[in-house]
Structure formats: C-alpha cells, structure tokens
Amino acid sequence: MTINSRISGFKDLSVVEKRKKIAEMVGLTPEQISLLNLDAVPRDVLGRMIENVIGYFPSPYGIATNFRINGKDYLVPMVVEEASVVAAASHAAKIARKKGGFFATTTDPVMIGQIQVLDIDTPFFAAQKIIEHKQELLEKANSLDPVLVKFGGGAKDIEVRVVPSMAGDLVVVHLLVDCRDAMGANAVNTMVEGIAPKIEEITGGRVLLRIISNLADHRLVRARAVFDKEELGGEDVVDGILEAYAFADADPYRAATHNKGIMNGITSLVLATGNDTRAIEAGAHAYAAKNGYYGSLTTYEKNDDGDLVGTIELPMALGTVGGATRAHPTAQISLKILGVTSAVELAQVAASLGLAQNLAALRALATEGIQRGHMKLHARNIAASVGAKGDLIDKVARKMIEEGIIRTDRAEEILKELTKE
Ligand code: MEV
C-alpha cells in the first residue's frame, strides 16, 4: 500500500479524527483501532512480559508525518512524554521532502555475541587456534537455531581479540550472527552459551561471560538528506546549524545533548514498536565514542547550492518479529501503521527519524531557541492544572504566551478574568 505522509491540517484534527485518518490511510480494522485506546491491552499479555506487574503506564502515542524515505512515504508512530518532539520531527521531514526526503541504507543485520575466556598463558596462540576451528564452531552455533538459518540468517563468522584487563589478558571471541528480522538477543545468547564448552576445549582456558554486545557495529544504519536553505530559513540558518554542529563535534558535553535529541526520535519509535530502547541507546552512545572520544552521531555540511546536507550513522538492533514486538498488540499496530516489511526497513525509518529530530533541534537552537515550541504545550498544561476546561485552556495558554509569563499564579488570574466576563 502506498500512502502520502504529507497530511495537511493533521495537527488540527481531534484525537479521534486523527486516529480515523490514520486508520483509513493504512487500513486499520475497528479492532486494531481499539488497540490504540487505553485499557485495550489484556492484562495477561502485560503479565507475561515482565514480573510483578501491578498496572501499566500509559504514554502518549503520536504520529510523525511527512516522512519520505528511499522514495516511500511513512507515517511514523512515536511514544514519548516530551512536548514538541513529534512536531519537530514532522517539520524537519517536511523540509527534507523538498529535496526528495531521506535516503537510507543498512548493513546486514549482524549482531555480536561475546565469549570471555580467562586463564590463558598464550592468548595470541589460543586466538589463532579458535580461528582454525571456525567452521566447526559456526556449525555448532547454527545447529542451535535452525529456524534462523532457514530464513537466511545464522552464525556467519568468528573474530577473536586479545584484550588486556585487570583480570589478565582476556581472549574475547566474537560470534557474528545474522539475525534477519529479529533483534537477536535470544538467538545470539543461546549460540554463545552453546559453543562456550568447545572454546574451553580448544583453548584450555576458562569461559566466564557469554552474552550479546550492544555495540552492534556490524548492524549499522545510515541515512542522509538535503535540507533546502530556503525551507530552513535562509543561508544564515544553514551557517548557524553548521556552527551548532561544530560545537557537538568538538565538545562531549554538547555531543551528549545533541545525541540525546537524536534519540528523542529514535527511542520513541523503538518504544512504539516494542523494541528494546536500552539496547538501542547503549549501542548509539557507545558508537558515538568509536573514535576514542564521544562525538556526534550526525554530520552536517553545506553543498554547492548552499543547502545543508546531513548524515547519520549508528548501530540499530531492531526486530520486527519476536520479543515484545510480537507479544504487544500495540507494537503490532505500530508496524502496520509504518508499513515496514523487515527489520532493516524499520532501521532505515529510525535513522531518518533521528536525523530529522536532530536537524529540527539544531535549527531551533540556532535561531529562536528551544523554549518557544516547548512553551506552547507547557502553557496549556499549566492552564489545565489551574482548572481551565475546554476552550478556556487555549485562551488562558494563549494569553500567557502573549505576555511571556507562563506560571500557575498568572494562569489563575487570567482564568478568573475570563470566567468573570
Ligand atoms: C531536548 O529533549 C533535546 C535537545 O536538547 C537536543 C539538542 O540540544 O540538540 C533540544
């Protein structure tokens, strides 16, 4: 199904109208629509996901519009508690559309399983012996997950490193596993546990940890876009964004916040699809330090036309099958809204969203500052918190924004004045 993610006036529709619009566009059934309501997820589903469940914590579920990636339009579900994030992503995606949207690619979805081997006197010698047994080790690993192998995935390669540590020289084995559409933690952990005894036999060492690495640098996604200078607000804005990027590139204190903004987008999508937000965050931040210092996950340059060109590259261990993605009915709805058919396609959407989010933040920071956008929703929350209802929420909020005073005491006064009238 092809859709047009450029929906004019979407933000002005009511929640119900928005939901109806999206449902029509992607063909949600009434049952599927009802899964976007509160109380729709059966208790036993949640109870099977984690232990000691006593309830659940509803967060807002929004849709970022305007995304075009590799020539295809996407509606992007985002679960996030922060104001302005969804609007900012949609706005940046609209700017990118002018020059064709985002272009994204991925490596194969290869995860790393680590095996820590201790107590080896001749670690380099042992490392070579492991490599000599590669075929046998891969066969053993693959025998543990025939389904993954059937779908074209499975253990593909072995790398060995010698890592000096306070526990002596460690021989660290990396089992590289193509996880296809799964995030892969279960498959990889099963495999490394399964081949560990063989590693001990080959090396004469002692295996301790056998676990996936979240620095998934064999499972990378890349996205790029051209942001038209006029759409951005002119050459000064382009230059301002480049200077803002230079700050992130040079200073880890700024890079952390810069990358946090990227993850505002990515994590919201990861959550909406029932994927592991911590795995993605850990991978992203570790990858940001790959050059020996913590830097930006994005780059920006100016092209010959004076437009801004942006790129992003990071690990993206996402699944579209298995885990909570399969178990949580709302995660299934997210995949339906996205219309993605594979984990690599989902990764491409995530990277494009991250780049859009970053561009939007830099543009706001380099121009009017970030607070203006934030304050709109904040003012509405303050108005509601002092008892404004219906239309009065917007009226009180608007007045506070006009005055530049967004505080509960002022909200109370305005509400009193308006209700007196
Ligand atoms: C806020 O959630 C995210 C930003 O701080 C990101 C940034 O500074 O680039 C606005």
Boltz pocket constraint, residues with backbone or C-beta under 6 A from the ligand:
constraints:
  - pocket:
      binder: B
      contacts: [[A, 82], [A, 257], [A, 258], [A, 259], [A, 260], [A, 261], [A, 262], [A, 264], [A, 358], [A, 361], [A, 362], [A, 365], [A, 370]]
      max_distance: 6.0
